[in-house]
Amino acid sequence: MTPKEDLQSILRPIEQYLIAVDEAIKSNLHTGINLLDDSSMHTFKKSGKKIRASMIILSSGLNNSIPDDIIDIACAAEIIHAASLVHDDIIDNADLRRGLPTVARLYGPKVAVLAGDYMYTKALEIAVWNNRTDLFPIMVDATIEMVKGELYQIQYSSIDKITEDHYYRIIEMKTARFMAACAKLGACVAKMNNEQADVLYNCGLQLGYAFQITDDAMDYLNNAEITGKDAGNDFINGKITLPLLRLLQIVGNKEKELLINYAKRPDNENWNYVLEKATEYNVVEYCINIAAEYVQKAVKLLSVFPDTQFKNVMTELALFFVDRRY
């Protein structure tokens, strides 16, 4: 069974809701303007993992049943996530996303910027439908954090500037806080009390850290059959992540100097040396262990909720975050 099939198996109890989310995305993004419709839907041509929608749906069902009106907010979260990918690909000058040309590559950066802006705005509009004004601030705050995180990453992108503290701050703003918001949004739609909503926010925050750390570690796993992608994409694109930061902490001075020089001139040849050292010093295992600690914190937080099918699924999903290979 492939990792994608593993995830599908885990999420099968909410499959009908995820199918409804897909349909809601198509319906909400449709404008009748072909260029806008095609560019805004392009990221959804290959179905993503829908982790954020799943977090919202599962969180909403932790007290036993999923509310009927959960689909719209799950749809909005997926649109915001996709919009962030569209803009990230412009910033990174990326050619491919999920095996397809990026929106910027296919339609040009001008269209990509506008499509991403439209998607952000449409998602926030969805968030305030049905007078659910309690949902809007949560989603807006998380979206603001994502933008701040991208700028913070640019500010500390240099190997001479970034520290491990900077790295954790970046992934908190870019990934973890949005995952936390998704968990809290599910709680709010289900009309949970403030205490339960806060527990779920913290749970989502831990899972966001785990998800991103694992993703960054997979970039240093030289096995495309396992990860589903070529190794070294982050390094070659100049992104300094936890595996390299850990490596710099534990190698000798000469190796450290060489690694820093290679990080300033990232290319395939220099990547081969970095990968060799990363493998020698087991930095992927180190990162996965760190991610597993965050997952265990999240699972422990879920203990305040009754034992239900949705709690079991959310626990399985959390454990999958450190066991996934794509």
Summary of the structure (lengths in Angstrom):
residues: 326
radius of gyration: 19.7
end to end distance: 13.2
largest distance: 61.5
contacts: 1123
relative contact order: 0.12
helix: 75%
strand: 1%
